[in-house]
Amino acid sequence: MLRKFFTKKTLPLTGAPVARRLKAYSAQSGYVYQYFYEGQRPWEAGTEYVFSVSADRKNWHPTSVRVDTAALRAWEQSHTRELCSAERYAVVKLALFQAFDERPGPTEMKEGVLVRNADVEAIIETLGL
């Protein structure tokens, strides 16, 4: 009974497409990852985007990409414009791809990805915004 009071409640995901689309990414680590976008939810310091990820199409697990709102605001203030939702999602996907490239294998993809100030700056520069 006490467990009910002390467990963290997870907010439901929002923003997922009606029909999920399987996408693939060939990582520099040598793995080809398949993933679905599951949706997003508020997180303590920003927004959490959740993806279902697999390297073999048999074993799927959630991977979250958390974007710190302060990191986005810092970029927006220094460039005097706001990022639209599509640009924010592009930052999230490139952060996910970077994790696919840098982490040695699928097991490490179970750990979440945190997007910080320097990450936002580098990713947006890559996007040419």
Z-matrix of the N, CA and C atoms (Angstrom, degrees):
N
C 1 1.448
C 2 1.527 1 110.85
N 3 1.320 2 118.92 1 -42.21
C 4 1.460 3 121.33 2 -179.64
C 5 1.520 4 111.94 3 -67.66
N 6 1.318 5 116.27 4 -26.41
C 7 1.469 6 120.25 5 179.65
C 8 1.535 7 110.73 6 -56.95
N 9 1.327 8 115.80 7 -35.65
C 10 1.458 9 121.51 8 -179.69
C 11 1.531 10 111.04 9 -60.45
N 12 1.324 11 117.96 10 -34.08
C 13 1.457 12 121.82 11 -178.16
C 14 1.518 13 113.29 12 -81.14
N 15 1.329 14 117.40 13 -25.46
C 16 1.448 15 120.77 14 -173.76
C 17 1.521 16 114.70 15 -103.91
N 18 1.301 17 118.43 16 -6.42
C 19 1.459 18 119.91 17 178.47
C 20 1.517 19 109.84 18 -84.96
N 21 1.327 20 114.70 19 143.17
C 22 1.460 21 120.33 20 178.34
C 23 1.510 22 109.43 21 -75.94
N 24 1.309 23 116.21 22 133.98
C 25 1.460 24 120.03 23 177.53
C 26 1.514 25 108.41 24 -88.28
N 27 1.312 26 115.29 25 131.40
C 28 1.450 27 121.18 26 178.50
C 29 1.517 28 108.63 27 -92.82
N 30 1.311 29 115.31 28 127.97
C 31 1.461 30 119.84 29 178.68
C 32 1.521 31 109.64 30 -72.29
N 33 1.332 32 116.81 31 149.64
C 34 1.464 33 119.28 32 179.06
C 35 1.528 34 111.19 33 -69.26
N 36 1.312 35 115.19 34 153.80
C 37 1.461 36 121.15 35 178.12
C 38 1.525 37 109.80 36 -79.34
N 39 1.324 38 115.71 37 145.70
C 40 1.460 39 121.45 38 176.46
C 41 1.523 40 108.50 39 -130.43
N 42 1.318 41 115.99 40 165.44
C 43 1.456 42 120.98 41 173.18
C 44 1.511 43 116.46 42 81.86
N 45 1.315 44 117.69 43 6.55
C 46 1.467 45 119.65 44 179.06
C 47 1.526 46 109.46 45 -74.97
N 48 1.332 47 116.93 46 145.97
C 49 1.460 48 118.67 47 177.03
C 50 1.527 49 110.42 48 -66.92
N 51 1.319 50 116.27 49 154.30
C 52 1.468 51 121.34 50 -179.66
C 53 1.524 52 109.88 51 -61.01
N 54 1.317 53 116.83 52 -46.72
C 55 1.468 54 121.72 53 177.21
C 56 1.524 55 108.29 54 -107.35
N 57 1.332 56 115.56 55 117.35
C 58 1.468 57 118.90 56 179.40
C 59 1.520 58 109.67 57 -68.32
N 60 1.333 59 115.95 58 140.15
C 61 1.469 60 120.82 59 178.73
C 62 1.517 61 109.05 60 -115.66
N 63 1.316 62 115.60 61 123.72
C 64 1.454 63 121.03 62 177.01
C 65 1.517 64 108.65 63 -74.52
N 66 1.323 65 115.58 64 126.68
C 67 1.457 66 120.43 65 177.84
C 68 1.515 67 107.95 66 -122.24
N 69 1.319 68 116.66 67 158.71
C 70 1.459 69 121.67 68 -179.06
C 71 1.527 70 109.61 69 -129.49
N 72 1.341 71 115.05 70 152.36
C 73 1.457 72 121.36 71 177.63
C 74 1.526 73 108.28 72 -142.50
N 75 1.319 74 116.50 73 124.48
C 76 1.468 75 121.74 74 176.66
C 77 1.519 76 108.16 75 -88.95
N 78 1.308 77 115.58 76 106.64
C 79 1.462 78 121.29 77 -174.88
C 80 1.525 79 111.94 78 -82.96
N 81 1.316 80 115.63 79 155.25
C 82 1.459 81 121.55 80 176.55
C 83 1.522 82 111.52 81 -65.64
N 84 1.340 83 116.51 82 -16.62
C 85 1.467 84 121.10 83 177.92
C 86 1.529 85 111.32 84 -73.86
N 87 1.344 86 116.98 85 -9.95
C 88 1.456 87 121.01 86 179.75
C 89 1.518 88 113.41 87 101.05
N 90 1.312 89 117.61 88 -11.56
C 91 1.459 90 121.37 89 178.91
C 92 1.526 91 110.19 90 -88.69
N 93 1.316 92 115.37 91 149.19
C 94 1.462 93 120.74 92 170.88
C 95 1.517 94 105.70 93 -108.81
N 96 1.326 95 115.12 94 112.22
C 97 1.455 96 121.29 95 -178.08
C 98 1.521 97 110.09 96 -93.74
N 99 1.335 98 115.14 97 141.14
C 100 1.453 99 121.65 98 170.12
C 101 1.525 100 106.04 99 -109.34
N 102 1.323 101 115.72 100 144.42
C 103 1.457 102 118.04 101 -179.30
C 104 1.525 103 111.50 102 -151.55
N 105 1.336 104 113.85 103 153.95
C 106 1.457 105 123.49 104 173.20
C 107 1.518 106 107.14 105 -122.04
N 108 1.304 107 117.11 106 143.12
C 109 1.461 108 121.12 107 170.97
C 110 1.524 109 107.01 108 -85.03
N 111 1.319 110 117.09 109 123.73
C 112 1.466 111 121.57 110 -177.00
C 113 1.523 112 113.37 111 -98.63
N 114 1.344 113 117.88 112 -24.13
C 115 1.456 114 120.62 113 -179.80
C 116 1.517 115 111.52 114 138.33
N 117 1.316 116 114.96 115 -173.88
C 118 1.461 117 121.17 116 -177.89
C 119 1.522 118 109.84 117 -135.57
N 120 1.330 119 114.91 118 162.40
C 121 1.463 120 121.13 119 176.59
C 122 1.523 121 109.24 120 -154.91
N 123 1.323 122 116.75 121 157.74
C 124 1.465 123 118.58 122 176.58
C 125 1.527 124 110.38 123 -64.24
N 126 1.305 125 114.92 124 148.16
C 127 1.460 126 122.94 125 177.44
C 128 1.520 127 106.21 126 -132.24
N 129 1.300 128 118.30 127 158.85
C 130 1.475 129 123.04 128 -174.48
C 131 1.526 130 113.24 129 -43.35
N 132 1.324 131 117.53 130 -47.66
C 133 1.466 132 121.53 131 -174.07
C 134 1.525 133 113.08 132 -108.48
N 135 1.319 134 117.50 133 6.57
C 136 1.464 135 118.52 134 -177.97
C 137 1.521 136 112.23 135 172.01
N 138 1.325 137 114.74 136 -127.05
C 139 1.464 138 121.54 137 -177.81
C 140 1.520 139 110.05 138 -129.19
N 141 1.327 140 115.87 139 139.54
C 142 1.459 141 122.49 140 177.33
C 143 1.526 142 108.11 141 -109.38
N 144 1.325 143 116.02 142 125.02
C 145 1.461 144 122.92 143 176.07
C 146 1.529 145 106.81 144 -105.19
N 147 1.324 146 117.27 145 131.18
C 148 1.467 147 120.97 146 -174.72
C 149 1.530 148 109.97 147 -114.31
N 150 1.323 149 114.78 148 133.12
C 151 1.459 150 123.03 149 177.87
C 152 1.524 151 108.60 150 -124.36
N 153 1.330 152 117.81 151 146.16
C 154 1.466 153 122.20 152 167.67
C 155 1.519 154 105.56 153 -93.93
N 156 1.338 155 115.95 154 128.94
C 157 1.460 156 121.11 155 -172.14
C 158 1.526 157 110.10 156 -127.28
N 159 1.342 158 115.33 157 142.64
C 160 1.463 159 121.56 158 175.62
C 161 1.526 160 109.19 159 -146.52
N 162 1.320 161 115.39 160 147.91
C 163 1.465 162 120.15 161 173.57
C 164 1.520 163 111.05 162 -109.08
N 165 1.355 164 116.65 163 -5.81
C 166 1.466 165 119.80 164 -178.34
C 167 1.533 166 113.70 165 -135.64
N 168 1.311 167 117.87 166 3.58
C 169 1.470 168 125.52 167 -178.65
C 170 1.527 169 113.40 168 63.79
N 171 1.319 170 117.48 169 8.58
C 172 1.462 171 121.26 170 176.54
C 173 1.522 172 110.06 171 -109.90
N 174 1.299 173 115.59 172 -44.61
C 175 1.458 174 121.77 173 -176.55
C 176 1.531 175 109.18 174 -106.20
N 177 1.325 176 116.06 175 113.18
C 178 1.460 177 122.42 176 -179.17
C 179 1.524 178 108.85 177 -111.85
N 180 1.311 179 116.24 178 144.29
C 181 1.458 180 120.54 179 175.62
C 182 1.530 181 109.11 180 -148.15
N 183 1.331 182 116.65 181 153.21
C 184 1.460 183 119.12 182 178.33
C 185 1.527 184 110.84 183 -76.76
N 186 1.307 185 115.02 184 141.86
C 187 1.463 186 122.25 185 173.14
C 188 1.519 187 106.83 186 -129.90
N 189 1.320 188 115.91 187 128.17
C 190 1.457 189 118.68 188 -179.40
C 191 1.524 190 110.45 189 -105.78
N 192 1.315 191 114.92 190 143.88
C 193 1.456 192 122.35 191 173.37
C 194 1.522 193 105.49 192 -117.17
N 195 1.326 194 116.01 193 114.05
C 196 1.458 195 121.08 194 -177.67
C 197 1.523 196 109.90 195 -102.67
N 198 1.329 197 114.09 196 128.23
C 199 1.456 198 120.18 197 -179.65
C 200 1.518 199 108.32 198 -111.23
N 201 1.313 200 114.94 199 122.01
C 202 1.452 201 121.55 200 178.95
C 203 1.529 202 109.25 201 -74.60
N 204 1.317 203 117.04 202 123.00
C 205 1.465 204 121.52 203 -179.53
C 206 1.519 205 111.45 204 -59.12
N 207 1.321 206 117.14 205 -36.19
C 208 1.466 207 120.39 206 179.57
C 209 1.526 208 111.11 207 -62.87
N 210 1.322 209 117.16 208 -34.52
C 211 1.471 210 120.86 209 178.73
C 212 1.521 211 110.40 210 -66.65
N 213 1.319 212 116.97 211 -42.69
C 214 1.467 213 120.52 212 178.19
C 215 1.524 214 111.03 213 -66.85
N 216 1.323 215 116.04 214 -42.78
C 217 1.473 216 119.74 215 -179.94
C 218 1.522 217 111.43 216 -63.66
N 219 1.318 218 116.72 217 -37.46
C 220 1.469 219 119.86 218 178.71
C 221 1.528 220 110.35 219 -61.28
N 222 1.335 221 116.43 220 -43.85
C 223 1.460 222 119.13 221 178.52
C 224 1.526 223 110.25 222 -65.90
N 225 1.329 224 116.97 223 -44.21
C 226 1.461 225 121.02 224 -178.47
C 227 1.528 226 111.75 225 -61.71
N 228 1.330 227 116.93 226 -39.85
C 229 1.466 228 120.03 227 179.32
C 230 1.520 229 111.33 228 -69.05
N 231 1.320 230 117.00 229 -39.69
C 232 1.463 231 118.83 230 -178.30
C 233 1.527 232 112.46 231 -73.84
N 234 1.331 233 117.84 232 -20.17
C 235 1.468 234 121.44 233 179.89
C 236 1.532 235 112.29 234 -111.25
N 237 1.310 236 116.46 235 5.51
C 238 1.474 237 125.30 236 177.61
C 239 1.534 238 114.11 237 47.67
N 240 1.307 239 115.51 238 43.49
C 241 1.467 240 120.45 239 171.71
C 242 1.521 241 109.23 240 -158.29
N 243 1.324 242 115.19 241 154.28
C 244 1.457 243 120.83 242 178.87
C 245 1.529 244 110.10 243 -91.50
N 246 1.316 245 114.86 244 147.88
C 247 1.465 246 120.01 245 173.52
C 248 1.524 247 108.31 246 -84.68
N 249 1.320 248 117.06 247 134.86
C 250 1.464 249 119.78 248 176.25
C 251 1.539 250 108.65 249 -77.76
N 252 1.318 251 116.62 250 171.06
C 253 1.470 252 120.22 251 -177.03
C 254 1.529 253 111.86 252 -62.16
N 255 1.329 254 118.04 253 -35.26
C 256 1.471 255 120.69 254 178.73
C 257 1.534 256 110.84 255 -66.71
N 258 1.323 257 117.18 256 -37.15
C 259 1.470 258 120.49 257 178.11
C 260 1.525 259 111.22 258 -69.76
N 261 1.323 260 116.29 259 -37.32
C 262 1.471 261 120.04 260 176.47
C 263 1.528 262 110.07 261 -64.21
N 264 1.341 263 116.56 262 -42.13
C 265 1.459 264 120.55 263 178.62
C 266 1.533 265 110.48 264 -64.98
N 267 1.331 266 117.34 265 -36.05
C 268 1.472 267 120.72 266 176.88
C 269 1.521 268 110.50 267 -62.73
N 270 1.319 269 117.45 268 -39.43
C 271 1.470 270 121.34 269 176.37
C 272 1.526 271 109.67 270 -61.24
N 273 1.323 272 116.25 271 -43.23
C 274 1.466 273 121.63 272 -179.42
C 275 1.532 274 110.70 273 -63.10
N 276 1.336 275 117.06 274 -47.06
C 277 1.467 276 119.61 275 -178.67
C 278 1.521 277 112.03 276 -64.41
N 279 1.321 278 117.61 277 -40.18
C 280 1.464 279 119.07 278 178.36
C 281 1.529 280 111.08 279 -67.56
N 282 1.323 281 117.93 280 -33.04
C 283 1.463 282 120.71 281 175.21
C 284 1.530 283 110.14 282 -66.16
N 285 1.338 284 116.70 283 -39.06
C 286 1.465 285 120.90 284 176.18
C 287 1.528 286 110.51 285 -63.46
N 288 1.333 287 117.15 286 -45.94
C 289 1.466 288 121.21 287 178.87
C 290 1.523 289 111.17 288 -61.34
N 291 1.323 290 116.56 289 -40.10
C 292 1.463 291 121.06 290 178.55
C 293 1.535 292 109.91 291 -61.56
N 294 1.333 293 116.78 292 -40.32
C 295 1.469 294 120.53 293 176.96
C 296 1.527 295 110.27 294 -65.62
N 297 1.338 296 118.06 295 -41.19
C 298 1.462 297 121.08 296 176.10
C 299 1.531 298 110.00 297 -57.53
N 300 1.329 299 117.09 298 -42.15
C 301 1.464 300 122.06 299 -177.73
C 302 1.523 301 112.62 300 -70.79
N 303 1.319 302 117.45 301 -40.33
C 304 1.469 303 121.45 302 -170.62
C 305 1.520 304 114.43 303 -88.98
N 306 1.306 305 117.74 304 -29.56
C 307 1.471 306 119.21 305 -177.16
C 308 1.525 307 109.19 306 -81.91
N 309 1.332 308 116.25 307 140.70
C 310 1.463 309 119.79 308 -172.50
C 311 1.522 310 116.00 309 -66.92
N 312 1.338 311 118.50 310 -23.89
C 313 1.456 312 118.06 311 -177.98
C 314 1.513 313 112.93 312 -165.27
N 315 1.327 314 116.65 313 177.29
C 316 1.461 315 122.16 314 -177.16
C 317 1.531 316 114.18 315 -61.69
N 318 1.318 317 117.76 316 -31.02
C 319 1.457 318 120.15 317 -179.74
C 320 1.523 319 111.25 318 -60.46
N 321 1.322 320 116.83 319 -38.50
C 322 1.458 321 121.46 320 -179.27
C 323 1.531 322 112.25 321 -72.26
N 324 1.322 323 117.10 322 -15.85
C 325 1.461 324 120.20 323 179.24
C 326 1.526 325 112.03 324 -76.55
N 327 1.327 326 117.10 325 -8.53
C 328 1.461 327 119.77 326 175.61
C 329 1.524 328 110.95 327 -70.99
N 330 1.335 329 116.08 328 -24.09
C 331 1.460 330 120.60 329 176.29
C 332 1.525 331 108.79 330 -77.45
N 333 1.306 332 116.31 331 142.18
C 334 1.453 333 120.46 332 -178.97
C 335 1.522 334 113.00 333 -69.58
N 336 1.316 335 114.97 334 166.63
C 337 1.460 336 123.47 335 178.56
C 338 1.518 337 106.79 336 -112.69
N 339 1.326 338 116.89 337 130.42
C 340 1.458 339 121.59 338 177.72
C 341 1.519 340 109.12 339 -111.84
N 342 1.326 341 116.91 340 124.45
C 343 1.460 342 122.42 341 -179.24
C 344 1.528 343 107.91 342 -97.64
N 345 1.334 344 115.56 343 117.09
C 346 1.469 345 121.65 344 -177.90
C 347 1.523 346 110.84 345 -107.31
N 348 1.334 347 116.06 346 -178.09
C 349 1.470 348 122.03 347 -177.51
C 350 1.526 349 112.97 348 -52.09
N 351 1.318 350 117.14 349 -53.47
C 352 1.466 351 120.88 350 -177.01
C 353 1.526 352 110.87 351 -63.55
N 354 1.336 353 116.21 352 -35.24
C 355 1.464 354 120.54 353 178.42
C 356 1.525 355 110.54 354 -64.42
N 357 1.325 356 116.39 355 -45.28
C 358 1.469 357 120.70 356 179.94
C 359 1.518 358 109.91 357 -59.83
N 360 1.312 359 116.25 358 -46.60
C 361 1.464 360 121.02 359 -178.76
C 362 1.530 361 110.98 360 -59.69
N 363 1.332 362 117.07 361 -47.07
C 364 1.471 363 121.39 362 -177.94
C 365 1.531 364 111.66 363 -67.43
N 366 1.320 365 116.75 364 -41.89
C 367 1.460 366 120.47 365 -178.05
C 368 1.528 367 110.52 366 -66.77
N 369 1.321 368 117.11 367 -44.12
C 370 1.462 369 120.30 368 -178.75
C 371 1.524 370 110.33 369 -66.82
N 372 1.325 371 116.44 370 -33.69
C 373 1.483 372 119.45 371 175.63
C 374 1.522 373 109.49 372 -63.95
N 375 1.347 374 117.15 373 -40.82
C 376 1.463 375 121.60 374 177.47
C 377 1.532 376 110.91 375 -61.45
N 378 1.331 377 116.12 376 -37.75
C 379 1.462 378 120.69 377 179.80
C 380 1.534 379 112.48 378 -73.58
N 381 1.308 380 115.85 379 -17.58
C 382 1.463 381 119.74 380 179.66
C 383 1.520 382 113.91 381 76.12
N 384 1.312 383 116.61 382 29.93
C 385 1.482 384 120.23 383 -179.93
C 386 1.512 385 111.55 384 -88.81
